[in-house]
Every structure is written in structure tokens, then in C-alpha cells.
Amino acid sequence: MFGRRKGKKATADALYQGISRKSDPSKESPADMVAKAKETLGLSTKDVAERLGVSERSVQRWASGEGKPRWGNAAKLKNFVRDSPEMRRAQLSNLREARIKNQGSRIKVKGEMGVTSAGKKYRRNREIEANLSPDAMSEVMEKWLQGDDQGAMDALHEALGSEYVDGFELADALEGLEFLR
């Protein structure tokens, strides 16, 4: 996913789309997010309300489009559909998971990166492609499935440092991250 957005949010979005091959469900309307949670996990309106800590009537209003969640509840809903391990697991096909675990992946990364040598950081804007082993990609994917975007990025940093170039580091915020296979 290469686009104009930069920063940690853009990196997390790219990681989500790269692993799941699906768009981030938290970018949809509240009605669509409720529908996705109910459909994907087989939950009732009451179950969704309990998981979010809101009233069942509130969720019914959001689902019908009668109302929108307040800021705090909107954040809870977005976090639930985007970051909960069970939603992430449901978004990832078994075939994709098996392919990543058995074959690894080729990734394309764009942003500030480079090596650290003799105490100096040699970073600049680059675009690289690298093959990551099944073990490395499995660790990235497991962290992601647990809802730990930062842990997944840390695992990706470590994998690139050991499999691409020794001492190679990515900046915290990338311009793009794409899983080519």
C-alpha cells in the first residue's frame, strides 16, 4: 500500500492490508462496522453491545443508521473491528496464513531507513524489496493476529536486520509497506 499518508497510522494501515489483503474495516460507517462484527463473528446486537460496554439500543441505532456513536464509543467500535484478535483472525484466510507461514513473503518498503554502523545512523529515504523467511513472517503475522501492530513492526525490523542487511533499521513511520506475495 503506497500512498500519500505518512506516519505510524499509515504504517499500521499498510500492515493490516498487507497481511489480510483486505481493507481496514474501521474506515467504514458505524452501521457497516456493526454489520461486519455481527457477520464475521456471528454475534448478536446484544453481544456487540456487551463487548463495547454500551447499551444494546445504542448499537441498534448505529446499525440502522439512526444515530452515530459519540467520539469515545466510536473509538471503541473502531478498535474492536480493527484490533481485536478475533476480528483479525476472521479477516485472514486460512490459505493466506498457511502461505505466509510456509513460504514467507516478499515485501516492498518505502520510507526512511538505513544501517547503523560505528554508532552512526546512515538513514535516508529508500524503497527496498526483500524476501523474508517463513519463520520471520510467521512471527510478524502472529504479533499482528494478537492485535499488536507495534510488535509486528518490531518483528519486521528484526527480520530485515537479519535477512536483508546486518544492522538495517526502519524508521517508526513508513510511507509504504506492501506484501508482494
N, C-alpha and C positions, 0 to 999 in steps of 0.2 A: 504494500500500500504506500504509494508515493504521492504526496500531496503537498499543499501549502502549509498545513498546520505543523507547528513545531512544539516541542516540549514533552513533558512526561505523559500528558494525556494523549498526545498523538502517538507516542511510543506504545502506550498501553493499548490503544485502539488498533494499531498495526499488529501487535502481538495477538490480540483477540482474533482478528480477521485472518492472520497468517496461520494460526493453529486450527481454528474451527472451520475456516473457509466460509464463514457466514458473517453477515454484518452485525454490528453491536446492537443488541435488542434494546438497549437503554436510549437509543436515539429515536425510538418510535413514540407514538402518542401514548398517554396513560391507558387508554382503552385497549390499544394493541399490546402494551406490556402486560396488562392483566390477562388478556386472552392468551398470550404466549405462555405465561406462567401456568395458567389453568390447563392449557392444551399439552404443553411439554411435560409437565409433571403429573398430570391427571388430578389436579387439585380442585376443590370446590371454592366458591367465593369465600366461604367461611374460613377455609384453610389458608387462603391467601391473606385474609384479614388478620388471622392469628399470627402468621409468620411476620407480618409487617407491624403488628401491635396497633392496629387501627380497628375501627368498627366495621362490621360486615356491610352496613349501609353505605359507608364511605366508598368501599371497594365497588359496590353495586353502582353507585353514581359515576365513578371513574370508568367502569366497564361500559356503561350505557352512553357515556359522553355528556351526561347531565352536568357534571362538575369536574373540576380538576383538583388534584391534590395540592395542599399547601406545600410551601417550599420544603419543610422538613420531611413530610410524608412523600413528596416527590423524590427526594434523595433516597429514602428508604426503598421505594419501589425500584428506582434505577439501580441501586446497589444490589437488590435482590435478583433482578433479571440478568444483571451483568456479572456479578461477582460471586454469587453463591455456587459452591462446588457442584451441587446437584443440577443447576441450570447449565453450567459449563459442560458437565459430563453429558447432558442430554443434547447439547449443541454439537458435540464431536461425534462423528460417525465412527463406528467400530472399525471400518475399513481404513479410515484416515489414521486412527490411533495405532492400528497394527502396522501400517506402512511406515509411520514415523518411528515406532519402536524397533522395527526390523530392518529398515533401510536408512534411517537417518534422514537428513534433509539438506538441500542446497538452499542457502539463504543469500539474500541481497540486502545490504545495509548501506544507508546513506546518512551522513552526518559527521560530526566532529569525532575523530578517532585517531589513534596512533599508538606508538610504543613508548614505554618509559625505560630509559637507559641511563645509567650513571646518575640517578637522581633527577634527571630532567625528563619532562614530558614533551614528546615530539608529536603534537597533535595538529591536525588540520582537517578541513572538510574533505571527505573522501567518499567514494562509492566503491564497495567491495562485494565480491561474491565468494562464498566459501562453502565447502562441504562439511557438514557436521555428522559425526558418527551416531549410530543408533543409541549408544549409551548417553552421549551428550544431549541429544534431542529428547530422549526419554526423560532425563532429569528436568529439562526445560518444560516439557509438557506436563509432568507430574506436578510441578510447582504451580503452573498455570491452572491445572484442574482443581487445585486446592484453593484457588481464588487469590493466589499470592503473585501478583504481577511483578513486584519488586524482586521476589525470589527467583522468578522465571528469568528476569533480566540479568540478575546476578549469575545464574547458571549459564546464560548465553554469553556473558562477559568471560566467564571462566573457560567455556568451550572454545571461544575464539582465541583466548590467550594460549590455550594448549594445542589447538588444532590448526590455527591459521598462522600466527606468528608469535613466538615467545614474547611475553610482556605486552601483548596487544591489549588496548583498552578502548572501550566505547564511552562516549560522553553519556551522562544521565538522560539527556533528551536527544532523541534522534529525529531526523527529518523523515526517514522512511525505513521500513523493515518489511521485507517480503519473503515468504517461503515459496521458493520456486517449485519444489517437489516435496 
